[in-house]
Amino acid sequence: MTAVSWPRPAGSRWAIALCTMWLWSGAFAAVAAQSQTPSVGQRSLDATIQQAYDAAYNLEQDVALVAARKAVAAGPNDSRAHRVLAAVLYIGILFDRGTVTLDHFLGGVTKAALGAPPPPPAADAEFKRELARAIELAEESLRTKPNDLDARFDAGSAYALQASYTASIEGSMTSAFRSAKRAYDAQEIVLERDPARASAGVVVGTYRYVVSGLAAPARMFAYMVGFGGGKEKGISLLQAAAQQRDARVEARTALLLIFTREQRYADALRVARELETDFPRNRLFTLEVGSSALRAGQFAEADVVLTRGLAAFDRDPRPKLAGERALWLYKRGASRVRMNRLDEARVDLDTALAQSPPTWVRGRILMELGKIADLGGKRADALAAYKQARAVAVSVEDSIGIAAIDQWVRRPYTLPGK
C-alpha cells in the first residue's frame, strides 16, 4: 500500500502543539539519572515517582494521583516530587478537555484544543502551587550549588512543564516563551557539561525542531534570544533520548508527532507500536497505532488494530474522552473506505455520527461519506457531503480537513493506487 499524503501543519499553533504533546505523555523526565549514588530513602522516592508516571502513562489517573501525592509527602523538599504531582494534574486536565490524541496536535484541529473551557479552579490552583514549589526548590539548589546538574535538570524540566501549561491551557504565548527559554537554557547546559545525559535532549531537541519550523521572522528572533535550531539536530537529540529509560516515553511521543508531520509515516508507526508495547493499558496508544497505520497506507493493519482497540474500549470501565468511541469508529471507517469495504465503512461512519462526535471528527466523517458516494458513482451526493464537511471543518479551522475536502471537490475520490 502507498502512504496517504496529508497536508503539513504549520504556524504558531503547531509549535504549541508539539510542546504540549510531548508533555502530556511525560516530558517531565520521570526519574532522571542522578549524578550521585542515591540513598535508600532516595531510591524509595524514585520508585514512588516512577510509579506515578507509569500509572499516568497507562491511563490510571487515580492511581497516579495517589502515588504523586505520596511522593510529595515523602519528599516535601524534592523538586521532582512536586513536579510529578503537577505533571499528573496536567495530564488529567488535558484528558478532561479531550485534547490528548495526536490529531489535536497536527495543526489541523488545534482551535478545538486551544478553545476548550478553562480547567477546574481547584485543579488549576493545585497545579500552579505544586509547579511553583518544584521551581522554587530547584532554583534554591542552584543558588547553593550552581554546578549541580541534577538541580539544573530539575529546573529545566519544571520550566518546560510551565511553558507547556501556559501555552496550551492559558493560551499565553508570551509567558510560555519566557518559561521555554529558561527550560532550553538549563537543559542545554546539562547536555554541554555531560553529553551522556541524553534525557536533557528531550527539551533541547524538541525546541530545536520547533524553531526550525517557524516562519523566518519568528525563527530569526528565536535565534537572536538564544534558541538553537536545526530540524535534523533536534530529531537526533530526541532519538538519543528515546534510548534512555528515564526519557523514552516523552522522546518517543515527540518523535511520533514529528515523524507524522514530516510524513515519515513508517517511522511514526514503528514508534507508536513501541509505545503501545510498553504501555498496553493505554488504549490511546493503540488508537495512535491504528491512526499511524492508516496514514502509512497500512489499511488492513489499521482495521485490525482499531477493531481490537474498540473491543478493549467497550470493556474498559475507566473514564473516556468526550466522543472517544466516535473517534475510534471514524478511524476504522476511514480504513475500510480505503479497502473498498464500503458497506462496513458506512456502518462505522453512520454509527459514529450518531454518537455525538467532536466537531472536527464530524467534519471528517462527512468527508468519508462523500468518498463512499464518489466510489459508488454518486457525484452529486458526494459533493453535497463535501459541502457539509467543509462547513464543519471551517468552523473549527481544521486546515488538514479543509485541504483534503477541497481535493475531492475538484475531482472525484478514487481508491489509493488507482
N, C-alpha and C positions, 0 to 999 in steps of 0.2 A: 504494500500500500504506500501511496505517496503522502507526505505530510501535508496537513491543511495549512494554507497561508492565512495568517491573521495579521491585521494591522498592528504596527508597533506603537505602544503608548508613548507619549512624550509630555513635557511640561512639568510645572512645579508639583502638581498633584501626584505625578508618578514618583517624584523624589520623596514626598511624604509617604507614599505607599510603600516603597521599598524599606524605608527605615521602620515603619510600623510593622511590616510583615515579618521581618526577622526578629523584631522584639516580641511579637505575640507568641512566637514559638520558643522564646527563651534566650534572646540575645542579651542576657544579663549574666552570662558565663557562670553556670551553676556553681561549681566548686573549682575555681581555678587553681592550677598548680601553685603551691606555696614555695617560697624560696628557702624556708626553714623547715626542719622536721617538726610536724605538729605534735602537740601533747595529746594525752589520752582524751582530755576534755575537748580539745580542738577537733580531734577525729570524730568524736561523738556529735559535735555540732555540724561538722562537714556532712556526716551521714544524714542528719535531720534535714539540712538544706537540700541535699540531693534527693531525699525522699519527697520533699515538697515539689521540686522541679519535675521529678519523674511522674508524680501524680498529676500535675498540671498538664504535662505532655500527653498523658493518657486520658484527658478529659475528666479526671476525678477531682473536680474543683473543691468539693467539700473536704476531701482528704488532704488536698494541697494546702488549704487554708489552715487546717488543724496543725499540720506539720510546720508551716511557715510561722504560725504564732508560737508554736513550741520552740522554734529556733530563736525567736526574739526573746522569749523568756529565758532560754539557756544562755544566750549571748547578747545581752542588752547593750553591750559596748562594742559589738562587732558589726561593722558596716554591712557585711554580706547578709547577716540575719535580717536586718531591716529592709535591705534591697530585695530579698526573696519574697518577703511579705508584700512589698509594693508591686513586685512583678506579678505575683499571683492575683492580686486585686485587679491589676491592669488587664490580665487575661480574662478575668471574669467580666469586666466592663465591656471589653471587645466582644466577648461571646454574647452577652445580653443585647448588644447593639446589632448582632448578626454580621459583623464585619471581620470574619476570620478565615475566609476562603481566598484562594489565590485570585479568583475573578474580581474580588473587590480591590485588588492591588495591581491590576494590569493597566490602569489608566482609563479604562472604559467606563467603569461604574463607580468611580471614586466620589462622585457627587452624593451618591446614596450613603457612602461611608462617612464622608465629612459632614453631611447634613443630618446625621442621626441626632436624636434628642440628647440632652446633656445627661451625664451619668447620675445615679442616685447620690444625693448630697453626702450621705454617710460614707459611701464607698470612695467618693472623690476626696473627702476630707481625710479619711484614713490613709489613702494612697499618698497624698501630699505630705502628711505628717511622717509616715514611715520613710518616704524617699528623702525628705529634708534631713531626717536623722541619719540616714545612710550617708548622705553627702557630708554632713557635719562631722561624723566620725572619721570618714576617710580624709577629710581636709585637716582635722586635728592631728591625725597620724603623720600626714605630710609635713606639717609645721614642725613637729618634733623630730621627724626622721625623713628629711627631704629626698633621700636616696632609696627609700623603701619602695621597691617596685610593686609589692603586694598592695600597699596603700594607694599607689598611683593607679594600678589596675582597677582597684575598687572604685576610686573616684571617677575614672573614665567610664566604667560600666554604669555607674549611677547617673552620670550626666547624660549618657546615651539614652537611658530609660526616660529621663526627664524630657529630653528633646522629642522623643517619640510621642510621649503622652501630650505634650504641649501642642505638637503639630496635629496629631490625629484626633484628639478628644477636644481640645480647646480651639483648634484652628488658628493658632498664632504662629506664623512662620518667623516673625522677628524674634520672639522669645525662644523659639525652638532653635534658631540659628546660633544664638549665644551658647546654649547648652551643647549643641552639636560640636561647636568649635572646641569647647573645653574637653569634650569626650575624645575628639580626634587628637588633640594635642597630648592628652595624657597617655593614650594608648600608643601613639607614635613613639613617644619617649620610651615606653616599655619595650617596644619592638627594637628600637635602636640600641638600647642598653643590653637587651637579652633576646636576640633573634630566635632563640629556642622556644620562647613563649608565644607560640604561633596563635594562641587563642586571642591575643590582642589584635590579631589581624582581622577579626570579625568586624570591629568598628572601623578600623583604618581601611580595610578592603571595601566595605560597604560604602563608606563616604567617598572613597576614590572613584568607585564606579558611578555613584550618583553625580558627582561633579562632572565626570566625563560626558554625561548625558544632558547636561544643562545647556540652554541656549548660550550663544557666545558671550553676550554681555554678563550674564549671571556667572558663567564659568570663569571669565576673567576676574570678576570681583572675588570669587571664591579663591582663586589663586593669589590675589593680592592680600587677602587677610590670612593666608597661610594654609589653606586646604591643599592637599595634593590631588592629582587627577590620574588618569590612565586607566582605561577600561580593562585592558589585559592584566595590568598590575593588580588592580582590585580583585579580579577573578582569581588570580594566582594566590593572593593572600587568603582569600576565602577557601580555596581548595586545600591550602596547607592547614588552615584552622579546622577544616572538616575532618582531618585525621586525628585531632586531639579529642580525648574523651570529654573534656570539660567544655568543648565548644562545638562539638559535631552537630548538634541539633540546630543551633542558631545559624551556623555556617551553611549547612545543607538547605535550610529554609530560604536563606538569602540566595543561594545558588539556584534553587528551584525557580524562584521568581526571575532571576537574571537570565537563566538559560531559556526560559519561556519568552521573555522579552526579546532575547537575541535570536529567537526562532531556532534554537538548538534543542529541538523537541526530544530527540533521542536521549540527550544528556539529562533533560528535565525529567523524563520518565524514569531513568535509572535512579536519580536522586529521590524521586517520590517513592519508588519501591523500597529504597533503603530506609526511609523514614517510616513507612508502614511496617516493615520488618522489625524495626527497633521498638515501635510503639503500637502493637496490634490492637489495643483497646481504643485507640484514637481513630474513630471512624472517618474523621475529616481527612486524615492522611490517605485512607482508602479512596475517598472521593477524589483527592488530588491525583492518585494513581490513575483512576478512570479518566479524569479530565486530561491528564497528560498523554495518556494513550490515544484519546480522541484527537488531540492536537497533532500527535505524531503520525496520525493516519493508521494507527493500530486499532481498527474499529472492532474487530472480533474480541481482542483483549479488553477493550473498553467496556463492551457489552457484558462480558463475563465478570469483570471486576465490579461494575456497577450493580449487576444483579446480585452478586454476593454481598455487596455493601448495603443494598436495600433490604435484604433479608436480615442482616445484622441490625440495621436501623430499626426495623419493626420489632425486633426482640429487645432492643436496648431501652431500659426504663429511665435512663438518665435524661436530663434536660436536653431539648433540641433547639436549634436555631429557628427563628421565625421563618416559616415557609421552607424548611430544610428538605422535607420529603419531595416537595415540588421541584426543588433544585436537582435532587437525585434523578427524578423521573425525566426532567428536561434533558439532562446529560445522556441518560440511556436512550431516550427517544432520538436525540441527535445522532448517536452512534448507529442506531437502527435505520435512520433515514439514509445514511451513507452506505449501509449494506443492502439497501433496497428492500428492507423488510418493512414495507410501508404500513401494513395493517397493524403490526405490533407497535410501530413507532407512533401511529396516530393514537392508539390506546394510551400509551405513556403520556403523550403530549396533552391529550384531552383531559386525562386524569390530573395532570399537573396544573392545568388551567383552573380546574375546579377546586384546587386546594390552596387558594389564596397565595399565589407565589409572590415573592418580592417584585416590585415593578419592573426592574431590569430583566428579571427572569421571564416575566410575562411577555415582554417585547421579543426576547429570543425565542420563546415558544411559538409566538405568532409567525416569526420568520421561518421556523422549521415547518410549520403547517403550510406556509406558502411554497416551500420546496416540494412538499408532498404533492401539492396541487400542480406544480410545474412538471414533476415526474409523471403525473397522470394525464398530462396534456391539457390541463385546465388553466390556461394562461390568465384568463380574466379573474378566476378565483385566486390565483397566486398573487396577482397584482393587488387585489383587494386586501389580502392578508399582509402583504409587504407594506401597504399604506398604513394599516393599523399598527404594524410592528414599528414602523419608523416614527410614528407619532409618539408611541410609548417611549422609544429609545431617546428621542429628542427631549422628552420631559425629564429624563434623568441624566442627560448628557452622556449617554452610552456611546462614545465615539467609535468603539470597536463594532458594536452592533449596527450603528448607522452606516459605517463603511461597508459592512457585509451586505446589509439590506440593499444599499444603492447598487451594489454589483449585480444583484439578481433582479433589480428593477430594470436595469439596462439590458440584460439578456436572461433568458430562462435558465434556471438552475439545472445542472447536469451532475451525474454522479462523478466522484473523483476518478481521474484516469480515463474518463470517457470524452 
